[in-house]
Amino acid sequence: MKLSGSNKPEYQPHPEFDGQAICVDVTPPRRTKSEFGDRETFRIVFETTELREDGRPFLLHSRNFTPSLHEKSAFRAFLKQWFGRDLTAQEHTEFDTESLVGRPARVSVVHNEWDGKVFANIGLIRPDRSKDPLKPSGKYIRVQDRESKDGQFRAASGGDGDGSDWRRAKVHVGKHAGLDLGDLDQGAVEALINRWLPDAMANPKPLKADRDLIAALRGAAEVLGIGLEEDDNIPF
């Protein structure tokens, strides 16, 4: 199977914003790589009142969190802001992240630039104590409920030939070095996104080949529905 990226819309970050949001997903844990080694991480997904051109709500993703309620963990700090309080003794003993789905919030969205592209991040989250909190649109499908992405990975044909197609980026690392990214199967692409991309993005002076592959993997991540955020250990 090969990646197909035909007519993929350009990434559009959430506008800078301060207003209502609603949690629509807590993603399943997945293995990611960081400077501290491989670890399980998950993210929280929100809809907001901001709408795209097609009328669908913008989605807003949290950073990667490790499943820890330690008092110094980023997830614990995020929940304290969101709830407007610390966890109760019962919540700290056993916290079900599924309870977050459908929970409203107020968020402040800020823009950060990396490698010439603008990305939206949650600068602040707090409780929504309004009488009319935002409700889910019903248009978002949770990651755990989506059908396999395999159907989206068909042989790439045609193309504009101008070199801008991320499928044509040359892989120069690992056992697939020398192949076009679009010639790899889904598992191989996900492995590059999870294991190579975080370290490459952390390099302040990447080589041109690295920059090209970073940009291409970002495009592939959009197709796969894999969001890319800052690491868990960076204050939000």
Phi, psi and omega per residue, in radians:
M1 nan 2.547 -3.099
K2 -2.276 2.693 -3.100
L3 -1.264 2.433 3.051
S4 -2.072 2.175 -3.110
G5 -2.126 0.512 -3.061
S6 -1.193 2.323 3.051
N7 0.989 0.496 3.102
K8 -1.268 2.142 -3.113
P9 -1.147 2.603 3.115
E10 -1.127 2.469 3.134
Y11 -0.975 2.284 -3.134
Q12 -2.145 1.900 -3.100
P13 -1.222 2.691 3.040
H14 -1.035 2.349 3.107
P15 -1.076 2.702 2.992
E16 -1.029 2.450 -2.816
F17 -2.855 2.617 2.953
D18 -2.498 1.916 -3.085
G19 3.112 -2.755 -3.012
Q20 -1.377 2.598 3.081
A21 -2.555 2.861 3.088
I22 -2.449 2.333 3.128
C23 -1.296 2.193 -3.133
V24 -2.026 -0.101 3.131
D25 -2.891 2.543 2.839
V26 -2.108 1.979 -2.959
T27 -1.252 2.661 3.081
P28 -1.088 2.560 3.107
P29 -1.049 2.480 3.092
R30 -2.470 2.646 -3.096
R31 -1.352 2.139 3.092
T32 -2.222 2.839 -3.093
K33 -1.942 2.426 3.100
S34 -2.483 -3.135 3.121
E35 -1.147 -0.262 3.124
F36 -1.703 0.115 3.136
G37 1.794 -3.134 3.124
D38 -1.199 2.489 3.119
R39 -2.757 2.827 3.089
E40 -1.481 2.296 3.113
T41 -2.384 2.790 3.063
F42 -2.515 2.959 3.136
R43 -2.396 2.817 3.115
I44 -1.953 2.346 -3.061
V45 -2.006 2.336 3.130
F46 -2.116 2.623 2.800
E47 -1.767 2.630 3.081
T48 -2.208 -3.115 3.124
T49 -1.374 -0.175 3.099
E50 -1.293 2.358 -3.082
L51 -1.997 2.515 3.028
R52 -1.346 3.052 -3.133
E53 -1.087 -0.497 -3.139
D54 -1.486 0.062 3.104
G55 1.567 -0.066 3.123
R56 -1.471 2.544 3.109
P57 -1.126 2.547 2.972
F58 -1.132 2.562 3.028
L59 -1.788 2.531 -3.129
L60 -2.269 2.141 -3.092
H61 -1.840 2.425 3.012
S62 -1.283 3.023 2.969
R63 -1.208 3.040 3.030
N64 -1.260 2.318 3.065
F65 -2.022 2.508 2.929
T66 -1.541 2.594 -3.088
P67 -1.322 1.248 -3.106
S68 -2.325 2.393 3.060
L69 -1.852 0.285 3.097
H70 -0.983 2.537 -3.055
E71 -1.055 -0.373 3.132
K72 -1.780 0.082 -3.131
S73 -1.319 2.638 3.117
A74 -1.140 -0.622 3.139
F75 -1.123 -0.745 3.104
R76 -1.068 -0.764 3.127
A77 -1.114 -0.688 3.118
F78 -1.094 -0.789 3.134
L79 -1.118 -0.681 3.131
K80 -1.076 -0.722 3.073
Q81 -1.131 -0.813 -3.071
W82 -1.115 -0.789 -3.096
F83 -1.392 -0.361 -3.047
G84 1.316 0.333 -3.118
R85 -2.891 2.938 3.032
D86 -1.445 2.928 3.107
L87 -1.170 2.552 3.027
T88 -1.282 2.934 3.119
A89 -1.059 -0.687 3.136
Q90 -1.175 -0.743 3.120
E91 -1.112 -0.657 -3.128
H92 -1.213 -0.546 3.117
T93 -1.214 -0.740 3.133
E94 -2.653 1.931 -3.111
F95 -2.011 2.168 3.129
D96 -1.715 1.956 -3.118
T97 -1.123 -0.337 3.088
E98 -1.087 -0.424 3.130
S99 -1.177 -0.250 3.130
L100 -1.375 -0.458 -3.116
V101 -1.158 2.176 -3.086
G102 1.621 -0.031 3.131
R103 -1.480 2.239 -3.136
P104 -1.377 2.898 3.123
A105 -2.774 2.929 2.895
R106 -2.036 2.315 -3.071
V107 -2.254 2.615 2.976
S108 -1.963 2.148 -3.098
V109 -1.815 2.228 3.120
V110 -2.082 2.702 3.135
H111 -1.795 2.421 3.025
N112 -2.247 2.512 -3.108
E113 -1.856 2.370 3.065
W114 -2.470 2.186 3.086
D115 0.932 0.694 3.056
G116 1.444 -0.001 3.127
K117 -2.008 2.620 -3.113
V118 -1.762 2.318 3.120
F119 -2.184 2.539 -3.124
A120 -1.694 2.354 3.127
N121 -2.314 2.685 3.075
I122 -1.385 1.906 3.130
G123 -1.425 -0.526 -3.118
L124 -2.751 2.462 3.041
I125 -2.313 2.516 -3.120
R126 -2.684 2.978 -3.125
P127 -1.163 2.607 2.979
D128 -1.765 1.826 -3.094
R129 -1.754 0.298 3.129
S130 -1.258 2.841 3.137
K131 -1.356 -0.263 -3.091
D132 -2.290 1.289 -3.123
P133 -1.180 2.765 3.137
L134 -1.178 2.517 3.085
K135 -1.985 2.643 3.129
P136 -1.037 2.520 3.139
S137 -1.286 -0.405 -3.061
G138 1.491 -0.024 -3.100
K139 -1.591 -0.244 -3.111
Y140 -1.592 2.365 3.064
I141 -1.851 2.194 -3.119
R142 -1.084 2.598 -3.106
V143 -0.988 -0.742 -3.096
Q144 -1.175 -0.305 -3.094
D145 -1.785 -0.033 -3.088
R146 -1.361 2.595 3.037
E147 -1.221 2.808 3.130
S148 -0.946 2.438 3.103
K149 -1.310 -0.074 -3.042
D150 -0.974 -0.576 -3.107
G151 -1.141 -0.300 -3.138
Q152 -1.531 -0.088 -3.036
F153 -1.882 1.493 3.121
R154 -2.018 2.888 -3.102
A155 -1.027 2.340 3.109
A156 -1.364 2.284 3.119
S157 -2.314 2.733 3.134
G158 1.220 -2.271 -3.108
G159 1.759 2.760 -3.058
D160 -1.437 -0.251 3.053
G161 1.248 0.186 -3.091
D162 -1.644 0.066 3.094
G163 1.491 -0.083 -3.098
S164 -1.499 -0.237 -3.118
D165 -1.223 2.146 -3.091
W166 -1.086 -0.410 3.113
R167 -1.090 -0.443 -3.065
R168 -1.560 -0.013 3.127
A169 -1.131 2.425 -3.098
K170 -1.531 2.233 3.059
V171 -1.391 2.246 -3.095
H172 -2.123 0.188 -3.126
V173 -2.265 2.714 3.044
G174 1.268 -2.941 -3.042
K175 -1.285 -0.200 3.136
H176 -1.766 0.235 -3.139
A177 -0.961 2.349 3.133
G178 1.752 -0.252 3.129
L179 -1.642 2.708 2.978
D180 -1.273 2.564 -3.129
L181 -1.015 -0.633 -3.133
G182 -1.208 -0.172 3.117
D183 -1.582 -0.103 -3.133
L184 -1.530 2.657 3.057
D185 -1.400 3.019 -3.033
Q186 -1.043 -0.735 -3.113
G187 -1.090 -0.682 -3.133
A188 -1.187 -0.682 3.124
V189 -1.173 -0.754 3.106
E190 -1.074 -0.645 3.124
A191 -1.106 -0.735 3.095
L192 -1.122 -0.718 3.138
I193 -1.114 -0.746 -3.051
N194 -1.416 -0.587 -2.984
R195 -1.841 -0.643 -3.083
W196 -1.678 -0.703 -3.004
L197 -1.044 -0.781 -3.119
P198 -1.006 -0.760 3.128
D199 -1.174 -0.676 -3.135
A200 -1.125 -0.705 3.137
M201 -1.191 -0.457 -3.140
A202 -1.394 -0.206 3.141
N203 -1.323 2.058 -3.095
P204 -1.205 -0.354 -3.115
K205 -2.317 1.207 -3.121
P206 -1.241 2.595 3.038
L207 -1.206 2.867 -3.132
K208 -1.042 -0.720 3.127
A209 -1.073 -0.652 3.087
D210 -1.158 -0.772 -3.125
R211 -1.066 -0.731 -3.139
D212 -1.118 -0.735 -3.124
L213 -1.259 -0.628 3.071
I214 -1.016 -0.851 -3.138
A215 -1.081 -0.707 -3.130
A216 -1.167 -0.721 3.136
L217 -1.183 -0.528 3.037
R218 -1.115 -0.720 3.082
G219 -1.099 -0.743 3.116
A220 -1.125 -0.663 3.127
A221 -1.094 -0.602 3.090
E222 -1.108 -0.752 3.119
V223 -1.094 -0.710 -3.092
L224 -1.389 -0.199 -3.083
G225 1.330 0.426 3.115
I226 -1.697 1.960 3.116
G227 -1.374 2.671 -3.126
L228 -2.143 2.058 -3.131
E229 -2.253 3.049 3.075
E230 -1.205 2.856 -3.040
D231 -1.297 2.812 -3.046
D232 -1.121 -0.467 -3.017
N233 -1.531 0.017 3.137
I234 -1.649 2.235 -3.107
P235 -1.014 2.495 3.133
F236 -1.923 nan nan
